[in-house]
Amino acid sequence: MEPVRITQGQFNDQLLYFTSSSVTEDDQSLVFISDRDGYPNLFVQRLDTGDVRQLTSIRSGYLKQYVYFDGAEGRGLGKASVSLDPARGIVYYIEGDEIRCVDLEGRSRTLNRLPEGQVTAFTHVSADGTRLCVPTTDERALEYDTLKNGRPDYDIDARVRDEGLSSYLRVYDTATGKQLFAERVEGAWITHVQFSPVDRNLILYNHEWPADCGIRRIWLWDGERHIRVREEAPDRSRGDWTCHEMWEKDGASVIYHGSYRDGGATYIGKYRLADGQISEIPLPAGYTKYGHFTVGNRYNDLLVTDGYYYPEGWKTSGYGGGDWLCVLHVDWEQGIIRWSPLCPHGSNWDSQDSHPHPVFSHNDRRVFYTTNRDGVRAVYMVEVE
């Protein structure tokens, strides 16, 4: 299928981070971040008419947080903080130290304020719309003198552990704004949080950039216990790299991807909550170009990726990530993947904002993604047969 450009104009537009949908549940409206008014702000576009409405009018740039280390301290839009409640059409975000929300008509309010001395990352709203999880970390984690390639010039995970810093899973009531609890996790730099799609009391979270990524990346908090998802074993050692954990839509399993130690194969993996069983499927030789995997909304065996896959004879680019969008149909029991290519996405991965981060529409018939193929970032859509 031929991709279609959705957002128009010589502006920089991008989807929300891929752990949040950018499309309302009726598949009629797209929420995105854009600098079309000169600053990063939130907008919504009707997909049937193309009409665009500005939702926020922030004039102080973007906030310092993961992944935006060069942002302003204590002011601006938290570009990594935006999450959409697709059923109710409410967008949650951080502006400075304020935790805020706005509906698709532009009506906004402040829920609460962040405590002093904390930095933030990607937020998540529960499927029932009643709770918002905001991960925070002691600000010392991001106190840098210089940036190197856009990152602080030290090992953040090592600093967190060596200096005894902590992260917090802060959960707020979306109606009252009251903080319900703040679960402290010592020695962790938490940047990704996701409520279970079927249980608001179960939170999937990570340790970011850990030295032993294969066994310390992915965790679950069930209100009482912190559960490690991927234990150390002969075939899952401290040399493995693991990333981008995400719930399947029935809440029964968590998927993730990575690569085995010592230059081994890349893989996609699945952790089943019921019995802790792990299934991992190595990808074909040569499928090494970085990307993301996002689950379908109606089918647990359906994934879309912006990396790894390339057709026979395709000359891969010199970019850090992959070149193609591809749908995967996964038979986890048999360990078989059927790859269905969609199109080259054309992004050069020059920043976090230009990562394609593909997401399905809620009926799984379309894939939306970000690309800078036109010289500016824009949101595109491609049909899925």
C-alpha positions as CSV (number, residue, x, y, z in Angstrom):
1,M,0.0,0.0,0.0
2,E,1.1,3.6,-0.7
3,P,1.6,5.6,2.5
4,V,-0.4,8.8,2.9
5,R,0.8,12.0,4.7
6,I,-1.6,13.0,7.4
7,T,-0.2,16.2,9.0
8,Q,0.5,18.9,6.5
9,G,2.8,22.0,6.2
10,Q,6.4,22.8,6.8
11,F,6.3,22.0,10.5
12,N,7.8,19.4,12.7
13,D,5.0,17.0,13.7
14,Q,5.3,13.7,15.6
15,L,3.3,11.0,17.2
16,L,3.2,10.5,21.0
17,Y,5.6,7.9,22.3
18,F,4.5,4.5,21.1
19,T,3.5,3.1,24.6
20,S,0.6,5.5,24.2
21,S,-1.9,5.4,21.3
22,S,-2.0,8.7,19.3
23,V,-5.4,7.9,17.9
24,T,-8.8,8.1,19.7
25,E,-10.7,4.9,20.2
26,D,-13.1,5.6,17.3
27,D,-10.1,6.1,15.0
28,Q,-11.4,9.5,14.1
29,S,-8.9,11.9,15.7
30,L,-5.1,12.0,15.8
31,V,-3.2,13.7,18.8
32,F,0.3,14.8,18.0
33,I,3.1,17.1,19.1
34,S,4.0,20.0,16.7
35,D,6.1,23.2,16.6
36,R,3.7,24.8,14.1
37,D,3.1,27.8,16.4
38,G,6.9,28.2,17.0
39,Y,7.0,26.0,20.2
40,P,6.4,22.3,20.9
41,N,2.7,22.0,21.7
42,L,-0.2,19.5,21.5
43,F,-2.6,19.4,18.6
44,V,-5.5,17.2,17.5
45,Q,-6.5,16.6,13.8
46,R,-9.7,15.1,12.6
47,L,-8.8,12.2,10.2
48,D,-12.0,12.6,8.1
49,T,-11.8,16.4,7.5
50,G,-8.2,17.2,8.2
51,D,-9.2,20.0,10.6
52,V,-6.6,20.8,13.2
53,R,-7.1,22.2,16.7
54,Q,-4.4,23.5,19.0
55,L,-4.7,22.0,22.5
56,T,-1.9,23.8,24.5
57,S,-0.2,27.2,24.1
58,I,3.1,26.7,25.9
59,R,5.7,29.3,25.2
60,S,8.7,28.1,27.1
61,G,10.1,25.3,24.9
62,Y,10.5,21.8,26.2
63,L,11.3,20.4,29.7
64,K,14.5,18.7,30.7
65,Q,13.7,15.0,31.2
66,Y,14.5,11.6,29.7
67,V,15.0,11.6,26.6
68,Y,15.2,15.4,26.3
69,F,18.3,16.0,28.3
70,D,19.0,19.4,26.8
71,G,15.6,20.8,27.8
72,A,14.9,23.6,30.2
73,E,14.9,23.0,33.9
74,G,11.5,23.4,35.5
75,R,9.7,24.8,32.5
76,G,8.3,23.8,29.1
77,L,6.3,20.9,27.7
78,G,7.4,17.5,28.8
79,K,7.6,16.0,25.3
80,A,8.2,12.6,26.9
81,S,5.3,13.0,29.3
82,V,2.3,12.9,26.9
83,S,-0.1,10.0,27.1
84,L,-3.6,9.8,25.6
85,D,-6.8,8.3,27.1
86,P,-8.2,7.2,23.7
87,A,-11.6,6.2,25.0
88,R,-12.3,9.5,26.7
89,G,-10.3,11.9,24.5
90,I,-8.2,13.3,27.3
91,V,-4.5,14.0,26.9
92,Y,-2.2,14.0,30.0
93,Y,1.1,15.8,30.0
94,I,3.6,17.7,32.2
95,E,4.3,21.4,31.9
96,G,7.1,22.6,34.1
97,D,6.3,21.0,37.5
98,E,2.5,20.8,36.8
99,I,0.8,17.5,35.9
100,R,-2.0,18.6,33.5
101,C,-4.6,17.3,31.2
102,V,-6.6,18.7,28.3
103,D,-9.6,17.4,26.4
104,L,-10.0,17.5,22.6
105,E,-11.9,20.8,22.8
106,G,-8.9,22.5,24.5
107,R,-10.3,22.6,28.0
108,S,-7.4,22.0,30.4
109,R,-6.7,21.7,34.1
110,T,-3.9,21.0,36.6
111,L,-4.1,17.8,38.5
112,N,-1.2,18.1,40.8
113,R,2.4,19.3,41.0
114,L,5.6,17.3,41.0
115,P,7.7,17.4,44.2
116,E,10.9,19.4,44.1
117,G,14.1,17.6,43.3
118,Q,12.6,15.2,40.8
119,V,13.0,14.6,37.0
120,T,10.4,12.8,34.9
121,A,10.0,10.6,31.9
122,F,7.1,8.8,30.0
123,T,3.8,8.7,31.7
124,H,0.8,6.4,31.2
125,V,-2.9,6.5,31.9
126,S,-4.9,3.4,32.9
127,A,-7.3,1.8,30.5
128,D,-10.3,2.8,32.6
129,G,-9.1,6.4,32.6
130,T,-9.0,6.7,36.4
131,R,-5.3,6.7,37.2
132,L,-2.1,8.3,35.8
133,C,1.3,6.9,36.5
134,V,4.2,9.4,36.5
135,P,7.7,8.0,37.0
136,T,10.2,10.4,38.7
137,T,13.8,10.0,39.7
138,D,16.0,12.0,42.0
139,E,17.2,15.0,40.0
140,R,20.9,14.2,40.7
141,A,20.5,11.5,38.1
142,L,20.5,14.1,35.3
143,E,22.8,16.7,36.7
144,Y,25.5,16.9,34.0
145,D,28.3,19.2,33.1
146,T,28.3,18.4,29.3
147,L,26.3,16.4,26.8
148,K,27.9,14.0,24.4
149,N,25.8,12.9,21.4
150,G,22.8,14.4,23.2
151,R,23.3,12.4,26.4
152,P,25.0,13.3,29.7
153,D,28.7,12.4,29.6
154,Y,28.5,9.7,32.3
155,D,26.8,6.4,33.0
156,I,23.4,7.4,34.5
157,D,22.6,3.9,35.7
158,A,25.9,3.7,37.5
159,R,25.4,7.0,39.2
160,V,22.0,6.0,40.4
161,R,23.3,2.9,41.9
162,D,26.6,4.2,43.2
163,E,25.0,7.2,44.9
164,G,22.0,5.4,46.2
165,L,19.4,7.4,44.2
166,S,15.8,6.3,43.8
167,S,12.9,6.4,41.4
168,Y,9.3,6.5,42.2
169,L,6.1,5.1,40.7
170,R,3.7,8.0,41.4
171,V,0.1,7.2,40.8
172,Y,-2.6,10.0,40.7
173,D,-6.4,9.9,40.7
174,T,-7.3,11.5,37.4
175,A,-10.6,12.9,38.8
176,T,-9.3,14.6,41.9
177,G,-5.6,14.9,41.1
178,K,-4.7,13.4,44.4
179,Q,-1.5,11.3,44.6
180,L,-2.6,7.9,45.6
181,F,0.8,6.5,46.3
182,A,4.5,6.9,45.5
183,E,6.3,3.5,45.4
184,R,10.0,4.0,45.9
185,V,12.4,1.9,43.9
186,E,15.9,2.2,45.2
187,G,18.9,2.1,42.8
188,A,16.6,2.3,39.7
189,W,16.3,4.9,36.9
190,I,12.7,4.4,35.8
191,T,11.7,6.0,32.5
192,H,8.9,3.8,31.1
193,V,5.7,2.8,32.9
194,Q,2.5,1.1,31.6
195,F,-0.6,0.0,33.4
196,S,-1.9,-3.5,32.6
197,P,-4.7,-3.1,30.1
198,V,-7.0,-5.1,32.4
199,D,-5.7,-4.3,35.9
200,R,-4.9,-0.8,37.0
201,N,-3.1,-2.2,40.1
202,L,-0.5,-3.9,38.0
203,I,2.3,-1.7,36.5
204,L,5.0,-2.7,34.0
205,Y,8.2,-0.6,34.4
206,N,11.8,-0.6,33.5
207,H,15.4,0.1,34.7
208,E,16.8,2.4,31.9
209,W,20.2,1.7,30.3
210,P,21.2,-0.8,33.0
211,A,24.6,-2.5,32.8
212,D,23.0,-5.9,33.1
213,C,20.1,-5.1,30.7
214,G,19.2,-8.7,30.0
215,I,18.0,-9.3,33.5
216,R,17.4,-5.9,35.1
217,R,15.5,-4.1,32.3
218,I,11.9,-5.3,32.8
219,W,9.9,-5.3,36.1
220,L,6.3,-5.6,37.3
221,W,4.8,-4.0,40.4
222,D,1.6,-5.6,41.7
223,G,1.0,-3.3,44.7
224,E,3.1,-5.5,47.0
225,R,6.0,-7.1,45.0
226,H,8.5,-6.0,42.5
227,I,8.7,-8.9,40.0
228,R,11.7,-9.4,37.7
229,V,10.5,-10.5,34.3
230,R,13.6,-11.9,32.7
231,E,15.7,-13.9,35.1
232,E,19.4,-14.8,34.6
233,A,19.9,-18.2,32.9
234,P,22.5,-19.8,30.6
235,D,20.6,-18.6,27.6
236,R,19.5,-15.2,29.1
237,S,22.7,-13.9,30.6
238,R,24.0,-10.5,31.8
239,G,25.4,-10.0,28.4
240,D,22.1,-9.8,26.7
241,W,20.4,-6.5,25.7
242,T,16.7,-6.2,26.2
243,C,14.4,-3.3,25.4
244,H,10.9,-1.8,24.8
245,E,8.7,-3.9,26.9
246,M,4.9,-3.6,26.2
247,W,1.7,-5.2,27.3
248,E,-0.4,-7.4,25.0
249,K,-3.9,-6.1,24.9
250,D,-5.4,-8.9,26.9
251,G,-3.0,-8.2,29.8
252,A,-1.9,-11.9,29.8
253,S,1.6,-11.3,28.5
254,V,4.4,-8.8,28.0
255,I,6.4,-8.6,24.8
256,Y,9.9,-7.2,24.4
257,H,12.9,-7.4,22.0
258,G,16.7,-7.3,22.1
259,S,19.8,-9.2,21.2
260,Y,21.8,-12.0,22.7
261,R,25.2,-11.6,24.2
262,D,28.5,-11.6,22.3
263,G,27.0,-10.5,19.0
264,G,24.3,-13.1,19.0
265,A,20.9,-13.0,17.2
266,T,18.3,-10.4,17.7
267,Y,15.0,-11.7,19.0
268,I,11.5,-10.9,20.1
269,G,10.3,-12.3,23.4
270,K,7.1,-12.9,25.4
271,Y,6.6,-13.3,29.1
272,R,3.4,-15.0,30.3
273,L,2.1,-13.7,33.6
274,A,0.2,-16.8,34.5
275,D,3.2,-19.1,34.9
276,G,6.2,-16.9,34.2
277,Q,7.0,-18.8,31.0
278,I,9.3,-17.0,28.5
279,S,9.2,-17.6,24.7
280,E,11.9,-16.0,22.6
281,I,12.1,-16.2,18.8
282,P,15.4,-15.3,17.1
283,L,15.1,-13.1,14.0
284,P,16.7,-14.0,10.7
285,A,20.4,-13.4,10.2
286,G,21.1,-9.8,9.2
287,Y,17.9,-8.4,10.9
288,T,20.0,-6.2,13.2
289,K,18.8,-2.6,12.3
290,Y,17.3,-1.1,15.5
291,G,13.6,-0.5,15.8
292,H,10.5,-0.9,17.9
293,F,7.7,-3.5,18.1
294,T,4.1,-2.4,18.9
295,V,1.2,-4.8,19.5
296,G,-2.1,-4.9,17.7
297,N,-5.2,-3.8,19.4
298,R,-7.4,-6.8,18.5
299,Y,-5.0,-9.6,17.9
300,N,-2.2,-10.6,20.3
301,D,-0.2,-12.3,17.5
302,L,0.0,-9.0,15.5
303,L,3.0,-6.7,15.8
304,V,4.4,-3.8,13.7
305,T,8.0,-2.8,13.6
306,D,10.0,0.1,12.1
307,G,13.3,-1.8,12.2
308,Y,15.0,-5.1,11.6
309,Y,13.2,-6.3,8.5
310,Y,14.5,-5.6,5.0
311,P,13.5,-7.2,1.7
312,E,16.0,-9.3,-0.3
313,G,18.3,-7.1,-2.3
314,W,17.5,-4.0,-0.2
315,K,20.6,-1.9,0.5
316,T,20.2,-0.8,4.1
317,S,20.9,2.9,4.9
318,G,23.7,4.1,7.1
319,Y,21.2,5.3,9.7
320,G,21.1,3.9,13.2
321,G,17.7,2.4,12.8
322,G,15.8,0.3,10.3
323,D,14.3,1.4,6.9
324,W,11.0,-0.5,6.6
325,L,7.7,-0.8,8.3
326,C,6.6,-4.4,8.5
327,V,3.7,-6.3,10.1
328,L,4.5,-9.5,11.9
329,H,2.1,-12.4,12.5
330,V,3.7,-14.4,15.3
331,D,3.0,-18.0,16.3
332,W,4.5,-18.0,19.7
333,E,3.9,-21.7,20.3
334,Q,5.7,-22.8,17.1
335,G,8.3,-20.0,17.2
336,I,7.3,-18.9,13.7
337,I,7.1,-15.3,12.4
338,R,5.4,-14.3,9.1
339,W,6.7,-11.0,7.9
340,S,4.4,-8.7,5.8
341,P,6.2,-5.6,4.6
342,L,4.3,-2.4,4.4
343,C,6.6,0.3,3.0
344,P,9.9,2.1,3.6
345,H,9.3,4.7,6.2
346,G,12.1,7.1,5.0
347,S,13.1,8.5,8.5
348,N,16.8,9.0,9.1
349,W,16.5,8.5,12.9
350,D,18.4,11.7,13.5
351,S,16.8,12.3,16.9
352,Q,14.3,10.8,19.3
353,D,11.6,12.9,17.7
354,S,12.1,11.3,14.2
355,H,11.9,7.7,15.4
356,P,9.0,6.3,13.4
357,H,7.3,4.7,16.5
358,P,4.5,3.0,14.5
359,V,1.2,2.3,16.1
360,F,-1.9,0.6,14.9
361,S,-5.3,2.2,14.6
362,H,-7.8,0.6,17.0
363,N,-9.2,-1.6,14.3
364,D,-5.7,-2.7,13.3
365,R,-6.4,-1.7,9.7
366,R,-4.0,1.2,9.5
367,V,-0.5,2.0,10.9
368,F,0.5,5.6,11.8
369,Y,4.1,6.6,12.1
370,T,6.5,9.6,12.2
371,T,9.0,10.3,9.5
372,N,11.3,13.2,8.4
373,R,11.4,11.9,4.8
374,D,10.2,15.3,3.6
375,G,12.9,17.3,5.4
376,V,10.5,18.0,8.3
377,R,8.8,15.6,10.6
378,A,5.3,14.6,9.7
379,V,2.8,11.9,10.6
380,Y,2.0,9.3,7.9
381,M,-0.4,6.5,7.6
382,V,-0.3,3.2,5.6
383,E,-3.2,0.7,5.2
384,V,-2.7,-2.8,6.4
385,E,-4.2,-5.5,4.2
